[in-house]
Amino acid sequence: MSQEKCLMDFVMDAKTRIKEVEVVEAQKLIEAGYRVLDVREPAEYLSGAINHSLHVPRGMLEAAADRKYDGAIPELRDHRDAKWLVMCRSGARAAMACDVLQQMGYTDVTNVFGGMVAWNEANLPLVAPSGEESLVQLKTPCTPGV
């Protein structure tokens, strides 16, 4: 019988295949033109976000990025060659998101180590997003083979 895996097993496995940067480096990369993908839940996002970040909760990521899904989000789906920094609260969900995005054909995704916890500890700038900007809503159910 194999050993049951826990969340950190999945995170550590993903981290073997992804790039990571510290928040100070991440801020420099944002200033250099990197896009920010925030994969936190809506309430977390509304508490403060990096300016101009794209919000797609982790649970919706695959559908939002899928080229074959009508409900995908063009700002994410159509920019596989863009340079992306991926952010969550602590860096764990973002690490798994980076791993998935790479498998989906994204060529330059980087996890922000420590996530928003580290960003806040470094006193880096945040904005208060509006509720209208916070939710990705998929209008069509995802159907296999479509």
N, C-alpha and C positions, 0 to 999 in steps of 0.2 A: 504494500500500500504506500503510495507516495505521500509526501508531507504536504499538508494544506498550506496554500500561499496566503499571505496577508498583503495589505495595501503597499507597504514599503518594499515588499519583494517585487511587485510590479514596477514601482518607481525606480528602484535600483537597477532593475533589468533595463528599463527604458534609458536610464542615464548612461548605460554602456554604449549606446548608439547615437547620442545627441551631443550638441555643443551647449555649453553654458557660459554665461558671463555674470560678473558681479554687477550690482546696480549702478555704480559710478560709471563703469564701462558702458552699461546699457544706455545711460543718459547721453553719453557721447555718441553712441550709435544712432539714437533717435535724432539727435541734432544733425547727424550725417545723412538722414533720410530713411532709416529703417522704419517699417510700419510696426505698430504694436497691436497684438491680438490678446485681448483680455478674456480668459476662459472661466472667470469666476461666476458665481450665481448672481442673479439680478440684484438682490439686496446688497451683496458685497460690492458690486459695481457702483451702485448708487451712493455708497458711502464715500466714494472718492476714486478717481481713475486718472490715468495718464492722458493728457490732452490729445485729442484726435485718435484715441484707441478704438479699435473695432471690438465690439462686445459680442461674443458668441459663447454661451455657456458650454462647458466641457461635454455635457450630455447631448448637445446638439451638433457637435463639431463635425462628425463624419457626414451627416446629411447636409450641413451648411457648405461643406467643401466639395461635395460630390458633383462631378461634371455631368453625371447621368441623371441627377435628381432635379426635377422641375422646381422644387422649393429651395434649392441651394441659394446661398447669398453671393451675388456677383462680386462684391467687394473682397470676398475671400476666394471663391471658386475660380475667378479669372486672373488671379495673381500668384500663380505657382512659382514664378521666377523672381518675385519680389523678395526683399530681405525682411524677414519677420522676426520680431522679438515676441516671445509668448510669456504671458504673465498670469499668475494666479495669486492666492493669498501667501503661500509658503514656497512654491516652486514644484510641488509634487504633481498636481494636476497638469501644470504646464509642461513638465517633463514628459508625461505620458502623451499629452497633446502633440508635442514636438515629434515624438516617435511615430505617432499615427500620421501626422501631416507628411513626414518624409516617406512613409509607405504609400501615401496617396499622390506622390509625385512632386511635392514641394522641395525646392532645391536649396533653400537657405533659411532654415528656422533655427532659432537659438532660444534656449530657456533662460529666463532671468532668475539666477540662483537666489533663493530666499524670498522671492516674490514681493508682494506688497508689504509684508512685514519688514523686510530689509529696506525697501524703498522708503517707507515711513521713518524707520530708524535713522536713515541717512538724511532726513528732512528734505527730500527731493519733491518737486512741485506736483500737485494734484489739482484736478478740476472736479467740480460737482456736476456730473451729467444729469440731464433731464430725464424724467421717466419715459418720455417718448423715444429716447435713444437707447434705452437699456435692454430691450427684449428683442431677440430674434424669434420671429414666429414663423413656423413652417406651416404653410397653408394646405399642403397636399401630403397625404400619408406616403411614406416611403414604401414602395413595392419592389420586391426582387425582380431583377431582369428588365426593369424599365429604364 
